[in-house]
Amino acid sequence: MSEHVTTRISTGTLRGVRADGIDRYLGIPYAAAPIGDLRFREPQPAPAWDGVRDATTTGPTAPQIPYGPVTAQFLANVISPGDGYLNLNIWAPVGAASRPVMVWVHGGSFAHGSNALDGYDGSAFARDGIVLVSINYRLGTEGFSVLPGVPANLGLTDIAAALRWVRAEIAAFGGDPHNVTAFGESAGASAVGDLLGSPHAVELFDKAILQSGTPSAVHPERAGRITRRTAKRLGIPATREAFAAEPSSRLLAAEAALTANSSPVSAGLGFQAAISEPLLPREPLQAILDGAGDSIPVMLGWNAEETRLWLVPSGLQDRIGRLLFTAVRLRFRIGRRILRAYRAAFPAASRGQLLGEFATDFILRLPFHRIGDHRLARQAASTHLYEFAWRTPVGDLGAAHALEIGFVFDQLTSPDWIRLAGAEAPQSLADAMHAAWVRFATTGDPGWRAWDSNRPVMVFDSPSSRVVDNPREAILSAWRRRAENTSPAR
């Protein structure tokens, strides 16, 4: 049985839906539509409205190209046209007051994704006393172009604007504006990590969870490569005026052509955050290693076989020959000592399987270990690390990228996650992970030891999860020894 319910925020009155002890307010604008004169500009406040605004259905999504056919087999997406896509959705317990707030930032390589997925339904969080917010932000060319006179990182600036909106408005939905946890996966985790390394972090959130994405930003010249290639392909100058004059359909067509066959583990063009004032005046990972965000408790984690999402369905894992393997070794600067450690740990692994192990360690395990070690040395706020190790029976993907999300949201019956985890994924594992995220958002302690000199990692698996001290130490110590003799790799 459902009924309409209303609440008032600074811009007007919203009509949502109440059912099963949960209030849902969907498609709420947190900023003005980024069209016309506001295109390629910083987000501006959402205009007020008269009367009651309907907030019973999700709103438009950011302009984007669909996933390629291989990825689309496993990752769901929703693309809904419309201008007002700087919107957010809220699930709140009925009668909530000063409840912990969690703000979800979706992934998708800064080019795909939205808050409208069924798999991102926040009902389980609201059921367990959390006010869950999911947000959209500008993607691809609209959100991450590098153009003269245009603020860099518009997509990140949108996320920051949404978090400021939450600080200002969430009390109307029963949330505590002083207990906000930002969490995201993949590019969404990178975005949260980038903001953790920003001078503005404490203005935006109180805790952070990074799932399978590390803080990262590059020099604007490098981040702008895809912008320059887009301009060349369209035959226009790389200026704000020229890009804003192009319809989204033309920009998206160029983006599709330029990013075809790119993935996180292959060479190719993609969108990246740029080191730029005011949001990212420094490279964010280095800023965190130097002390940025030290007052904010963090939880960091990865999936045990991240890269299988791209390497296995494409067949690339079985096509890695000696020459390509050597090229990857050179890319990651993997010397003989490190290679011997991998060979000892995975004696039966193929070259393609070893490539996946290299990439997961280099991109995720090592940076997260470094963050934990540096924060521990400074006695910063608590740091907790986890690994998701359950292997899906679908498509020989194993413990692949994005697999953990359905467990975190306790939404295993959603068609969005059945396509990735199968129809019989272990509910007990979802119970354990979801509860850990709720505990962390509530208290800053997910239920296992914080990072210490023994480097504890909670390994989530079925039939049981456990804390493992110093996992993969032989391999990771070989990387650390290399780092002691060379400049840090990024």
C-alpha positions in Angstrom: 0.0 0.0 0.0 1.5 3.3 -1.0 0.5 6.9 -0.5 1.7 10.3 -1.5 3.8 12.4 1.0 5.2 15.9 0.8 8.1 17.7 2.2 9.4 21.3 1.8 12.9 22.3 0.8 14.4 25.7 0.1 13.2 25.7 -3.5 9.7 24.5 -3.0 7.5 21.6 -2.0 8.1 18.0 -3.2 5.6 15.2 -3.6 7.0 11.7 -3.0 5.8 8.2 -2.3 5.5 6.4 1.0 5.4 2.6 1.0 6.7 -0.1 3.3 8.0 2.3 5.9 10.1 4.2 3.3 9.7 7.7 1.8 11.0 8.0 -1.8 11.6 11.4 -3.5 13.1 11.0 -7.0 14.4 13.2 -9.7 15.0 16.2 -7.4 17.0 19.0 -9.1 20.1 20.0 -7.1 21.3 22.4 -9.7 19.9 24.2 -12.8 19.8 22.4 -16.1 23.3 22.8 -17.7 21.9 24.0 -21.1 22.0 27.2 -23.1 24.2 29.8 -21.4 24.9 27.3 -18.5 26.4 24.7 -20.8 30.1 24.1 -20.0 29.7 26.3 -17.0 29.9 25.6 -13.3 26.6 24.3 -11.8 24.2 27.0 -10.7 21.5 26.7 -8.0 18.2 25.0 -9.1 15.4 27.5 -9.6 12.5 27.6 -7.2 9.1 26.5 -8.3 5.5 27.3 -7.3 3.0 24.7 -6.1 4.0 21.0 -5.5 6.7 19.4 -7.7 6.2 15.7 -8.5 9.1 13.6 -7.3 7.7 10.1 -7.8 9.8 9.1 -10.7 13.5 9.2 -11.6 14.5 12.2 -13.8 16.6 12.5 -17.0 20.1 11.1 -17.1 23.3 12.8 -18.3 23.9 12.6 -22.1 26.0 9.6 -22.8 26.8 6.8 -25.3 25.6 3.3 -24.4 28.0 0.6 -23.2 29.6 -1.5 -25.9 27.9 -4.8 -26.6 30.4 -6.9 -24.6 30.2 -4.7 -21.5 26.4 -4.3 -21.8 26.0 -8.1 -21.3 26.9 -7.6 -17.7 26.5 -3.9 -16.7 23.0 -2.4 -16.8 22.4 1.2 -17.7 19.5 3.6 -18.1 19.6 6.6 -20.6 16.7 8.9 -20.3 16.6 12.1 -22.4 15.9 15.5 -20.8 17.6 18.7 -19.8 17.3 18.5 -16.0 19.7 15.7 -15.4 21.5 17.3 -12.5 19.1 15.5 -10.2 19.2 13.2 -7.2 17.0 10.5 -5.6 16.4 10.0 -1.9 15.2 7.0 0.1 14.5 7.8 3.8 12.9 5.9 6.7 9.4 7.1 7.6 9.7 9.5 10.6 13.5 9.7 10.3 15.3 12.4 12.3 19.0 13.0 12.3 19.7 9.7 10.6 23.1 8.9 8.9 23.2 9.9 5.3 25.0 8.0 2.4 25.5 9.7 -1.0 26.1 7.2 -3.9 28.2 8.3 -6.8 27.9 5.9 -9.8 30.7 4.7 -11.9 31.1 4.3 -15.6 34.6 5.6 -16.7 33.2 9.2 -16.4 31.3 8.4 -19.6 28.4 6.1 -18.6 26.0 5.5 -15.8 23.2 7.2 -13.9 21.3 7.2 -10.6 18.2 5.6 -12.3 19.3 2.0 -12.2 17.0 -0.4 -10.4 20.1 -1.9 -8.9 20.8 1.4 -7.1 17.5 1.4 -5.3 18.2 2.6 -1.8 15.3 0.8 0.0 17.6 -1.6 1.9 19.6 1.3 3.3 16.4 3.2 4.3 15.1 0.0 5.9 18.2 -0.1 8.0 18.0 3.5 9.2 20.1 5.3 6.5 19.0 8.2 4.3 20.3 7.1 0.9 20.9 9.7 -1.8 22.0 8.8 -5.4 23.2 11.5 -7.8 23.7 12.2 -11.5 26.6 14.4 -12.8 27.8 15.5 -16.2 29.7 12.9 -18.1 32.1 12.6 -21.0 32.6 15.7 -23.2 30.1 17.7 -21.3 31.7 16.9 -17.9 35.4 16.4 -18.4 36.5 18.5 -21.4 39.6 20.8 -21.0 38.8 24.1 -22.7 40.1 27.6 -22.3 37.9 29.6 -20.0 36.0 26.6 -18.9 36.4 25.3 -15.3 38.1 21.9 -15.3 36.3 18.9 -13.9 32.7 20.1 -14.4 31.5 16.6 -13.5 33.4 16.6 -10.2 32.1 20.1 -9.6 28.6 18.8 -10.1 29.2 16.1 -7.5 30.5 18.7 -5.0 27.4 20.8 -5.7 25.2 17.8 -5.0 27.1 17.1 -1.7 26.6 20.8 -0.7 22.9 20.4 -1.5 22.8 17.4 0.8 24.4 19.5 3.6 21.8 22.2 3.2 18.6 20.2 2.5 18.8 16.7 3.8 17.4 17.5 7.3 14.0 17.9 5.5 14.2 14.2 4.7 15.3 13.2 8.2 19.0 13.1 7.5 21.8 14.4 9.7 23.8 16.9 7.6 26.7 16.4 9.9 27.0 12.7 9.3 27.3 12.3 5.5 29.2 9.4 3.9 30.1 9.8 0.3 30.6 6.4 -1.5 31.1 5.3 -5.0 32.4 2.6 -7.3 34.9 2.6 -10.1 34.9 6.2 -11.6 32.5 7.1 -8.8 35.1 6.0 -6.2 37.8 7.9 -8.0 35.6 11.0 -7.9 35.0 10.5 -4.1 38.8 10.0 -3.7 39.6 13.1 -5.7 37.3 15.1 -3.5 38.9 13.5 -0.4 42.2 14.9 -1.7 40.6 18.3 -2.3 41.0 21.3 0.1 37.2 21.3 0.3 36.7 17.7 1.5 35.5 18.5 5.0 32.9 20.9 3.6 31.4 18.0 1.5 31.3 14.8 3.6 32.3 13.3 6.9 33.3 9.8 5.8 34.2 8.2 2.5 34.0 4.7 0.9 36.0 4.0 -2.3 35.0 0.8 -4.1 37.4 -0.2 -6.9 38.6 3.2 -7.8 41.5 5.3 -6.6 42.0 9.0 -6.5 43.6 10.2 -9.7 44.1 13.4 -11.7 46.6 14.3 -14.4 48.0 17.4 -15.9 45.5 19.4 -18.0 47.5 18.8 -21.1 47.1 15.1 -20.7 43.5 15.2 -19.6 42.7 17.4 -22.6 43.9 14.9 -25.3 40.4 13.7 -25.9 39.1 17.2 -26.0 41.6 18.1 -28.7 40.8 15.0 -30.7 37.1 15.7 -30.4 37.6 19.2 -31.8 39.7 17.8 -34.7 37.2 15.1 -35.5 34.3 17.7 -35.6 36.3 20.3 -37.4 35.9 23.0 -34.8 38.2 24.9 -32.5 38.8 23.6 -29.0 36.9 26.5 -27.4 33.9 26.8 -25.1 32.0 28.7 -27.7 32.5 26.1 -30.4 31.7 23.1 -28.1 28.6 24.8 -26.7 27.3 25.4 -30.2 27.4 21.7 -31.0 24.4 19.6 -30.2 25.0 16.8 -27.7 24.3 14.2 -30.4 27.4 15.4 -32.4 29.6 15.4 -29.4 28.5 12.0 -28.4 29.1 10.6 -31.9 32.6 11.9 -31.8 33.1 10.5 -28.3 31.9 7.0 -29.4 34.3 6.9 -32.3 37.3 8.1 -30.2 36.7 5.8 -27.3 35.8 2.6 -29.1 37.6 -0.4 -27.7 39.1 1.5 -24.8 39.0 0.0 -21.3 40.7 0.5 -18.0 43.2 -2.2 -18.9 43.9 -1.2 -22.5 45.4 1.7 -24.2 43.0 4.3 -25.7 41.4 7.6 -25.1 39.3 8.2 -22.1 38.1 10.9 -19.7 40.2 11.9 -16.7 40.1 14.5 -13.9 42.6 17.3 -14.4 44.8 18.9 -11.8 43.3 22.4 -11.6 42.2 25.1 -9.2 40.0 25.3 -7.2 38.8 21.8 -6.7 42.0 19.8 -7.4 45.0 22.1 -7.0 47.2 19.1 -6.4 47.3 15.5 -7.7 44.7 14.0 -5.2 46.5 10.7 -4.4 49.7 12.5 -3.5 47.6 15.1 -1.5 46.1 12.3 0.5 49.5 10.7 1.1 50.6 14.0 2.4 47.7 14.4 4.8 44.6 15.7 2.9 41.5 14.2 4.4 43.2 13.0 7.5 40.2 13.9 9.7 37.8 11.8 7.6 37.4 8.0 8.3 37.7 6.0 5.1 37.0 2.5 3.8 38.8 1.3 0.7 38.5 -1.9 -1.2 38.8 -3.8 -4.5 37.5 -7.0 -6.1 40.0 -9.9 -6.2 39.7 -10.3 -10.0 38.8 -6.8 -11.2 40.1 -7.0 -14.7 38.2 -10.2 -15.7 35.2 -8.0 -16.6 37.2 -6.7 -19.6 39.8 -9.4 -20.3 37.5 -12.5 -20.3 34.4 -11.6 -22.3 36.6 -9.9 -25.0 38.8 -13.0 -25.2 41.8 -10.8 -24.6 43.0 -12.8 -21.6 43.6 -15.8 -23.9 45.3 -13.7 -26.6 48.2 -12.3 -24.5 51.3 -13.4 -26.2 54.9 -12.8 -25.3 55.3 -9.4 -27.0 52.1 -7.9 -25.5 53.0 -9.4 -22.1 56.4 -7.7 -22.3 54.8 -4.4 -23.3 52.5 -4.6 -20.2 55.5 -5.3 -18.0 57.2 -2.2 -19.4 54.0 -0.2 -18.8 53.8 -1.2 -15.2 57.7 -1.2 -14.8 57.6 -4.8 -13.6 61.2 -6.0 -13.1 62.4 -9.5 -12.7 62.1 -9.6 -8.9 58.4 -8.6 -9.1 57.7 -11.1 -11.9 59.3 -13.9 -9.9 57.0 -13.1 -6.9 54.0 -13.4 -9.2 55.2 -16.6 -10.8 55.7 -18.1 -7.3 52.3 -17.0 -6.2 50.5 -18.1 -9.4 52.5 -20.9 -10.9 49.7 -22.1 -13.2 48.6 -18.7 -14.4 48.7 -17.8 -18.0 50.2 -14.5 -19.2 46.7 -13.0 -19.5 45.9 -14.0 -15.9 49.1 -12.5 -14.7 48.3 -9.3 -16.5 45.1 -9.1 -14.6 46.9 -9.6 -11.3 49.5 -6.9 -12.2 46.8 -4.4 -13.1 44.6 -5.0 -10.0 47.7 -4.6 -7.7 49.1 -1.6 -9.5 45.8 0.3 -9.9 44.1 -0.6 -6.6 45.9 -2.7 -3.9 49.1 -0.8 -3.9 47.6 2.7 -3.8 45.1 1.7 -1.1 47.9 0.1 1.0 50.0 3.3 0.6 47.0 5.4 1.8 46.6 3.1 4.8 50.3 3.2 5.7 50.6 7.0 5.4 47.4 7.7 7.4 48.5 5.2 10.0 51.9 6.9 10.4 50.2 10.2 10.9 47.6 8.8 13.3 44.9 10.0 11.0 41.2 9.0 11.3 40.6 5.3 10.9 41.2 3.5 7.6 39.6 0.1 6.8 40.4 -2.1 3.8 38.4 -4.9 2.3 38.6 -7.3 -0.6 35.6 -8.8 -2.4 36.5 -12.4 -3.3 33.3 -14.2 -4.1 33.3 -15.6 -7.7 30.2 -15.2 -9.9 29.2 -18.3 -11.9 28.3 -15.9 -14.8 30.5 -15.8 -17.9 33.7 -17.1 -16.1 34.0 -13.5 -14.7 35.2 -14.6 -11.2 35.4 -11.8 -8.6 35.2 -9.2 -11.3 34.8 -5.4 -11.3 31.4 -4.1 -10.2 30.2 -7.5 -8.8 30.2 -6.3 -5.2 27.6 -3.5 -5.8 24.5 -5.6 -5.7 25.7 -7.1 -2.3 26.4 -3.6 -0.9 22.9 -2.4 -1.9 21.3 -5.7 -0.8 19.6 -5.8 -4.2 20.6 -9.3 -5.4 17.1 -9.9 -6.8 17.3 -6.8 -9.1 17.7 -7.8 -12.8 20.6 -5.4 -13.0 22.6 -7.6 -10.7 21.3 -11.0 -11.7 22.9 -10.4 -15.1 26.3 -10.1 -13.3 26.0 -12.3 -10.1 23.4 -14.9 -11.3 20.1 -15.8 -9.7 21.5 -17.7 -6.7 24.1 -15.3 -5.3 24.6 -15.8 -1.6 22.2 -13.6 0.4 24.3 -14.2 3.5 27.2 -12.3 1.9 24.9 -9.4 1.0 23.7 -9.3 4.6 27.3 -9.1 5.8 28.5 -6.5 3.3 25.4 -4.3 3.5 25.5 -4.3 7.3 29.2 -3.3 7.2 28.5 -0.3 5.0 25.6 0.7 7.3 27.8 0.4 10.4 30.5 2.4 8.8 28.1 5.2 7.8 26.7 5.2 11.3 29.8 5.0 13.5 32.9 5.0 11.2 33.6 1.3 12.2 32.4 -1.4 9.7 33.1 -4.2 12.1 36.8 -5.2 11.7 40.1 -3.9 12.8 41.2 -0.6 11.4 44.5 -0.5 9.4 47.5 -1.2 11.6 51.1 -2.4 11.3 49.7 -5.9 10.4 47.8 -4.5 7.4 44.4 -6.3 8.1 42.1 -6.7 5.1 38.5 -8.0 5.5 38.0 -10.6 2.7 34.3 -10.9 1.9 33.5 -14.3 0.5 31.0 -17.1 0.9 30.4 -19.2 2.9 32.3 -17.1 5.3 34.3 -13.8 5.4 37.4 -13.3 7.4 40.1 -10.8 8.3 43.5 -11.6 6.7 46.7 -9.9 7.9 49.3 -8.9 5.2 47.6 -10.7 2.3 49.8 -11.1 -0.8 52.8 -9.8 1.3 55.5 -11.5 -0.9 54.1 -9.7 -4.0 53.4 -6.4 -2.4 56.7 -6.2 -0.6 58.5 -6.7 -4.0 56.6 -3.6 -5.3 57.5 -1.7 -2.1 61.1 -2.5 -2.5 61.0 -1.2 -6.1 59.3 2.0 -4.9 62.1 2.6 -2.4 64.6 2.7 -5.2 62.5 4.6 -7.8 60.1 7.6 -7.8 56.5 6.6 -7.1 54.6 5.3 -10.1 51.3 6.9 -11.1 
